């Protein structure tokens, strides 16, 4: 290895970031603002990672296109048959996503360039804890670095016996390659990704069957909110098959249908099948063993509260370290990793991280759930505002949403906020701010909110909760 280094040009850096997704971008820019020499290595032709190209940005833009073209938000006014466009094609939905992705890539490139971050295209792998080789189509170069941030992201997990062909049986990265919107869709895996796509296609009028071997959905979320989601999905025609293990998948040429065979003996058929069973971290292509790092069976890396791996100068952030695997948390993880490695240590309070689940309807939450508080034997009370009570929600066509405040009945201190419905991921931040400042629900009672807004749900919920005391 030393001979290889001797024979090649070597560039010296304070930080080399592997991956240009949210964690990599923010980690690199933070280090650059601390006047460090930084390089980002990206294996694809364009920056942005999974977030921009196959995950967060395209899926959420796809969702907005579905809601607009299907007329879903207006159906409470104009009837269940209302649509903006009679024949919606996949090209209509993908067009909007492509436009947003292109603009986002330009923004990221400009940010990195403005902060003098070197962006290198190629496959990175460790030669030793401080040396990274980057292989490109034109050859290879060596990077010597004092610190490393692994932010390589994940890809859909595949097993050898899953016949994913990208046409009739797809993973979540291949959804935009569909030629047409299917008549019926089987979704295997009812995690966040599976539920988001299931709800989007259901809103388009596709008959969706959702399969998962777990008996319950979204175990980290509030049960009442999850029940509300399931109720609304069933109203859209979604069929749930929970507690059912899939033993095989295949394609029936005679019937021109895909099928999922269940352990219980059932056969579930559909025109298309979406396989969303977990994610595999891309750390398996980095030769991390040469740096003295080890990963679990899914390629996930273990880090401490400062995002250090078992090798102190090698940090990891984003989806590669596992739950919650959100673009928002990944950004902060990358920034905090850089802060720590260059003498500005700080940590992320886990209870103050908001979660956004972009199903139809949308879900968002921050703080504790009722189930967590019950398990820890912590007394609490609940205040609820239902969207049917809010004028703004009626204007938006949502009468099934709700906002729930969980608080201490003695001190009135806010403990958790849970929202389902229109703009849930936007209005949750009002509760997040009060929670972060250690405030009570009296703040919501005594505050004046613009009318009509969804934000006034906080006042309604606070009054509901206080009335119970």
Number of C-alpha atoms within 10 A of each C-alpha: 8 7 7 10 16 9 8 11 11 15 12 15 18 18 28 30 28 29 27 31 27 30 36 33 27 23 31 32 24 21 23 21 11 14 12 17 18 26 25 25 23 24 20 14 9 16 26 26 25 22 20 26 21 18 16 17 20 24 25 18 20 23 22 16 19 22 19 16 20 23 21 21 19 19 15 16 12 12 11 11 10 17 20 13 12 10 9 16 14 17 15 15 21 19 13 15 23 17 12 14 19 13 11 17 17 13 13 19 17 12 15 22 13 11 16 18 21 15 19 20 17 20 19 26 22 20 21 16 20 19 24 26 20 20 17 14 8 7 8 14 18 21 21 20 21 15 21 28 27 28 32 31 29 23 19 15 14 16 8 6 10 14 16 19 10 17 14 22 23 22 23 19 17 16 18 19 13 17 12 11 18 19 14 18 24 24 27 25 21 26 16 17 20 23 24 21 25 26 28 26 22 23 24 20 17 19 20 29 21 21 24 22 16 16 10 13 18 14 12 11 20 20 16 15 22 18 13 17 24 19 14 17 23 15 11 19 17 23 16 17 18 16 13 18 18 20 13 14 22 18 19 11 8 6 9 12 16 21 20 22 17 18 13 11 11 11 14 18 22 21 19 23 29 23 25 24 20 18 18 20 25 19 22 18 13 19 17 18 15 16 19 14 15 19 16 10 10 17 19 23 24 19 17 12 13 22 26 21 22 16 13 14 16 25 27 28 33 29 28 27 24 19 10 13 16 20 20 16 22 26 19 19 27 31 23 25 30 29 19 16 23 16 9 11 12 13 15 13 9 10 14 18 17 20 20 20 19 23 22 26 23 19 26 24 29 23 22 20 20 21 14 14 15 11 8 9 9 10 12 17 18 22 22 21 23 19 22 15 15 22 16 19 23 15 15 14 18 20 19 19 25 26 27 26 25 26 25 17 16 10 10 19 19 29 29 24 27 27 28 29 25 23 18 24 20 13 20 24 16 13 26 22 12 17 21 15 10 11 17 18 27 15 16 22 18 11 11 10 15 9 11 12 14 22 22 22 26 27 22 20 24 28 19 18 22 17 9 10 9
